[in-house]
Amino acid sequence: MTENRSRRRRVGLVGALVGAAAAGIAAGVAAERYLVRRSRGTLEDPYTDESFGRLPFDSSRTVTTPDDVDVHVEVIGGPSELTVVFVHGFCLDMGTFHFQRVALDHRYRMVFYDQPGHGRSGKLPPGTEYSLDMLGRTLAQVIEETAPEGPIVLVGHSMGGMAIMALAEQRPQLFERRVVGVALISSSTGRLSEVSFGLPDFVTRIRRPLMPVLTSATRLTPRVLDRARRASSDLAWLLTRRYGFGGANPSAALISYVERMNSTTSMDVIAGYLGTLFAHGRAAALEALQGVEVLVVSGEKDMLTPLAHSEEICRLLPGAELVVVPDGGHVVLLEFAEEVNDALAEFLLRAERIAESDRESDRTEAGEARRLRRHKLFRRRSKPADAPEDLAS
C-alpha cells in the first residue's frame, strides 16, 4: 500500500508538472500554431517532394553490441580506402544525415547506424538507464564489424559527437592508429545541465532536482505518455521547430521529418538517456583527438548545444576548424545542408591526405607525424595577420 501511494504521488506530481508546463507552452504558442498550420501549405517548400526516410544502401547488417543490443547498420561502398562512420544524436536516427548521405553517395565508403533505443535498433529492458559509455562501446563494435582495417573518419551529431568522445576515452589507441578525422556537429564536451534551452530562469533552476522524479515516473507510465505525445502532434511540431531550427522560415517538410524521428523514440528510452546526457563531461577525452583532423560545426542559433559549446571544443583543440552557420539551429546539417556539406567535403579531402601520408609512413610513427602536422596547423591559424610568414612555418 505504501509503495502504491508513493507511485501515485510521483505520477500525480509529474502529471501536475507536465500539465503546468503544457499550459504555459500552449499559452505562448496558441497564436503561432494557427499561423504554422497555414504556413505548412502556403509557404514555398523546396523539400515537399523529398524522399525522407530510408535511402538505398549496398549492404545492411545487425551488429550485437557488448551490452546485448541489436543495432541496425547500413553500408554504402565507395572508391576511397577511407571509411566514414556517421553517428546520430538523441531522439533521432541515421536519417539525420540524409543530405550528407545523398551528397557523398559512393564517393566514400560510408557506415550509418541507429543508436540503441533509436530507429530500427533494439532497446535495453524497460527501466534500464542508457549511458554514453555504452554508446562508445557500440561505436567500437560497429567499427570492428564494418571497418576492421583501414583509415576511419568519424562524424557525430549532438549525442553522436559525445559517443565519439566516449570512444576516445575508452580506446585512445584507435585514434593514434586508424582515426584520421573527426567531425563534431552541434555537440558538446559537457555541462549540458547549465543550458537554459531558452526557458525562464526559474525552470532552469528546478530542472536538476526534478530529474530523478521525471525519469522514474516515465518508467511507470511510458505507454500513457507516448499516447499523450501522439495526441499533441501540433504542439510537438511547434516545439521541434523552435528547438531544432534557427531560421525564420524553415522547411515545413524538414520540421515534420525531424518531428517524426523524435516521436518514434519512446518515452522509456528518452528517460533512460537523460541522466547520462546531463552528467556528460569529457573534455579530457579530446586529448586523443590532438593528432587527427577535426571539424567543428555549429548553428549560430542552436538552443540545445549552443555555439559556446563548440567554441569550447575548439579552445581545447586549437587546431580544429570551426564553421558557424548563420541562423542555423540544432539540426543545422538538415536545415543548412549545403553549407554543412561544403565544409564536410573539404574536411574529408584533408582527412584523405592524412590517410595517404600515414600509409607512406611507418605505422608506429603515424600518430607523432599527425601531432606535428596539427601543431604546425595551429601555429599557422594563430599567426597575426602582419606576422612574417616564417613564424608560422
Secondary structure, DSSP 4 states (H G I P E B T S, - for coil): -HHHHHHHHHHHHHHHHHHHHHHHHHHHHHHHHHHHHHHHHHS--TTTT---S----SEEEEEE-TTS-EEEEEEE--SSS-EEEEE--TT--GGGGHHHHHHTTTTSEEEEEPPTTSTTS--PPTTPPP-HHHHHHHHHHHHHHH-SSS-EEEEEETHHHHHHHHHHHH-HHHHHHTEEEEEEES--SB-GGG--TT--HHHHHHHHHHHHHHHHHHHHSHHHHHHHHHHTHHHHHHHHHHHH--SSS--HHHHHHHHHHHHTS-HHHHHHHHHHHHH-B-GGGGGGGTTSEEEEEEETT-SSS-HHHHHHHHHHSTT-EEEEETT--TTHHHHTHHHHHHHHHHHHHHHHHHHHHHHHS-HHHHHHHHHHHHHHHHHHHHS-TTS-GGGG-
